[in-house]
């Protein structure tokens, strides 16, 4: 997680795949950001580097959709 200026706020390193731990949930400390602070999240899941896209938003962005249908029922991985 980085600020819009590129400052690293948080990094979580997973040391192994979690293919046999589905659904996979990861606990961790909340990242302290202001409610209106924009941040970027980018995944590094490949041996050749970061994914080609990143996601941005702010704390609480679209929080209501977590319970809206349709909800996923499973994961193939």
Secondary structure as GFF3:
##gff-version 3
##sequence-region A 1 77
A	DSSP	beta_strand	2	3	.	.	.	ID=ss1
A	DSSP	beta_strand	38	41	.	.	.	ID=ss2
A	DSSP	beta_strand	55	58	.	.	.	ID=ss3
A	DSSP	three_ten_helix	63	67	.	.	.	ID=ss4
###
